[in-house]
């Protein structure tokens, strides 16, 4: 329950700049598509020493469609956005990623793959705690992507840099497959 609710709300908090949430969601869904395929394949899961989940390969199709739909949405949601995701889309997509993480038994890897989402949530938690406790702000504005915006970075630059960090985190998560 914590993984699903946490990932759902994390994506919702990240959905503040044009293309930020969907871009990182595409990266996360693609990475989990690989995990789902490997967990559903008996020989690959045995070789990589990950838990074999019968039928998990079918989640690869769902995640691939999420990636494709996300790319189509990103076309119109990139800066300047013509279409917005809103709470309905971000809460559903975040919950879907959380569900997939639970289904393929890779919940802890979601902390790495979805690192941008985790950083966004932590920035909000730290900001609220600091303000309530000490009446001081840590960031100019939370979530952290707004802090960078207020520091003078243009919105597209913040978005693309967060995507780059997300890709690096996805590669780290994928490299953990053989390190287990």
C-alpha positions, 0 to 999 in steps of 0.5 A: 500500500505504501509503495502504491500511494507513495509513487502515486503522490510522488508523480503528482508532486512532480507534475509541476513543469511542462514535460517533467513528470511524463518524461521521467515516467517514460524513463521509469516505465521503460526500465520497469518494462525490462524488469517485468520481461526479465522477471517473467522469463524463467531462464533470465530470472534464474540467471540474474537471480531475481524472483520469477513471477509467472505472467510478469512478461505480460506487464511488459506490453502494458508498460510499453503502451504506457511508454508509447502513450507517454511519448505521444502525450509529451509531444503536446506537453513539452514546453510550452505545454498545450495539454496538461496531465492534471491530478487524474493522470499523474495519480493514476500513472504513479499508482500504475508504476507502483503496482508494477513494482509490487507485481514484479517484486522490485519495490526497492528498486523503485527508489532508485529508478524513480529517484527524481520522484523521491527527491521531489517528495523529500523536498516537500517533506523537508520544506514543510518540516523545517517551516513548521518546526523552525519557521525557516524555509530550506528551499525558495519553493517546494517541490525542488523543481520550483526552487531551481526555477526561482534560482533563475534556470529556465523551465526547459533546462530544469526539465531536461536536467531532471530527465538526464538525472533520471536516465542515469538513475535508471541505468544504475538500477538496471546495472544492479541486476547482475550485482545481486 
